[in-house]
Amino acid sequence: MPAPLARDSYEAFSRGLCIYVSFAKDRPDILSPVISFFVDYVTRVFGGRAPVYGDLREMSKTFNRASERECFLRSAGEMFSFGTTVTAAYEEALAAPFVDRTEAQKVFLSDYHDRFQEAGPEVEAIRRELMDEIG
């Protein structure tokens, strides 16, 4: 895929995810496809964080200018920022007393625990590496 198209694809995907997760405020259970995406992308397709980061870094080399490479990596990093959204929704649902949790929250908590708990830190690490954050 030519580099500008790859950047455009990541930016478009991030915009779509942003709109989608905006509906999850009252229905965290609809984050299940986002969880599936990250689990599949990070663990099943690539096998971990290092190959994901390496592949995106390699893709960035198709850009001629350093500013374009950085822009591409940041666009990809924005996509991984939705892992933070999933984790925030988990913490919010977990903070509610058990008896006050909605059915949607209970479903989401189970999904998070079963599938995203291990992948979440990897997704966050990828985001931090792509956004060039230290610490």
C-alpha positions as CSV (number, residue, x, y, z in Angstrom):
1,M,0.0,0.0,0.0
2,P,1.5,3.4,-0.9
3,A,2.5,5.4,2.1
4,P,0.0,8.3,1.8
5,L,-2.8,5.7,1.4
6,A,-1.7,3.9,4.6
7,R,-1.7,7.2,6.5
8,D,-5.2,8.1,5.2
9,S,-6.5,4.6,6.1
10,Y,-5.2,4.9,9.7
11,E,-6.7,8.4,10.0
12,A,-10.0,7.3,8.5
13,F,-10.1,4.3,10.8
14,S,-9.4,6.5,13.8
15,R,-12.2,8.9,12.9
16,G,-14.6,6.0,12.5
17,L,-13.6,4.5,15.9
18,C,-14.0,7.9,17.5
19,I,-17.6,8.1,16.3
20,Y,-18.3,4.5,17.3
21,V,-16.9,4.7,20.8
22,S,-18.8,8.0,21.5
23,F,-21.9,5.9,21.6
24,A,-20.4,3.7,24.3
25,K,-20.8,6.1,27.2
26,D,-24.1,4.6,28.2
27,R,-23.6,1.2,26.5
28,P,-20.0,0.0,27.3
29,D,-21.0,-3.4,26.0
30,I,-20.8,-2.1,22.4
31,L,-17.1,-1.8,22.8
32,S,-16.8,-5.5,22.2
33,P,-15.9,-5.1,18.5
34,V,-13.1,-2.6,19.6
35,I,-11.8,-5.2,22.1
36,S,-11.9,-7.9,19.4
37,F,-10.1,-5.6,16.9
38,F,-7.2,-4.9,19.4
39,V,-7.0,-8.5,20.6
40,D,-6.9,-9.9,17.0
41,Y,-4.6,-7.2,15.7
42,V,-2.0,-7.3,18.5
43,T,-2.1,-10.9,19.6
44,R,-3.4,-13.1,16.8
45,V,-2.2,-11.2,13.7
46,F,1.2,-10.0,15.0
47,G,1.8,-12.0,18.1
48,G,2.7,-9.0,20.3
49,R,3.7,-5.4,20.6
50,A,7.2,-5.6,19.1
51,P,6.0,-6.9,15.7
52,V,3.2,-4.4,15.5
53,Y,5.5,-1.5,16.2
54,G,8.1,-2.9,13.9
55,D,5.7,-3.3,11.0
56,L,4.4,0.3,11.4
57,R,7.9,1.6,11.8
58,E,8.9,-0.2,8.6
59,M,5.8,1.2,6.8
60,S,6.8,4.7,7.8
61,K,10.1,4.3,5.9
62,T,8.1,4.5,2.7
63,F,7.7,8.3,3.3
64,N,10.5,10.5,2.0
65,R,10.4,13.2,4.7
66,A,10.9,12.7,8.4
67,S,7.8,14.9,9.1
68,E,5.7,12.5,7.0
69,R,7.1,9.5,8.8
70,E,6.3,11.1,12.1
71,C,2.8,12.1,11.0
72,F,2.1,8.5,9.8
73,L,3.3,7.0,13.2
74,R,1.1,9.5,15.1
75,S,-1.9,8.6,13.0
76,A,-1.3,5.0,13.8
77,G,-0.8,5.9,17.4
78,E,-4.2,7.7,17.5
79,M,-5.8,4.4,16.5
80,F,-4.3,2.7,19.5
81,S,-5.5,5.4,21.8
82,F,-8.9,3.8,21.8
83,G,-7.4,1.1,24.0
84,T,-7.3,3.9,26.7
85,T,-11.0,4.5,26.0
86,V,-11.8,0.8,26.6
87,T,-9.7,0.8,29.8
88,A,-11.5,4.0,31.1
89,A,-14.9,2.4,30.4
90,Y,-13.8,-0.6,32.4
91,E,-12.6,1.5,35.3
92,E,-15.9,3.4,35.3
93,A,-18.0,0.3,35.2
94,L,-15.9,-1.4,37.9
95,A,-16.3,1.7,40.2
96,A,-20.1,1.3,40.2
97,P,-21.4,-0.9,43.1
98,F,-22.2,-4.4,41.8
99,V,-25.9,-4.0,42.5
100,D,-26.1,-0.7,40.6
101,R,-24.3,-2.0,37.5
102,T,-26.4,-2.1,34.4
103,E,-26.6,-5.3,32.3
104,A,-24.4,-3.6,29.7
105,Q,-21.7,-2.9,32.2
106,K,-21.8,-6.5,33.5
107,V,-21.4,-7.8,29.9
108,F,-18.6,-5.3,29.2
109,L,-16.7,-6.1,32.4
110,S,-16.8,-9.8,31.6
111,D,-15.7,-9.2,28.0
112,Y,-12.9,-6.9,29.2
113,H,-11.7,-9.4,31.8
114,D,-11.9,-12.4,29.4
115,R,-10.3,-10.8,26.4
116,F,-8.8,-7.3,26.9
117,Q,-7.1,-7.5,30.3
118,E,-3.9,-9.0,28.9
119,A,-4.0,-7.1,25.5
120,G,-4.7,-3.7,27.1
121,P,-1.2,-3.0,28.4
122,E,0.2,-4.1,25.0
123,V,-2.1,-1.7,23.2
124,E,-1.1,1.1,25.5
125,A,2.6,0.4,25.1
126,I,2.2,0.5,21.3
127,R,0.3,3.8,21.5
128,R,3.1,5.3,23.7
129,E,5.8,4.1,21.4
130,L,4.0,5.4,18.3
131,M,3.3,8.7,20.0
132,D,6.9,8.9,21.1
133,E,6.0,9.2,24.8
134,I,8.6,8.3,27.4
135,G,7.9,6.9,30.8
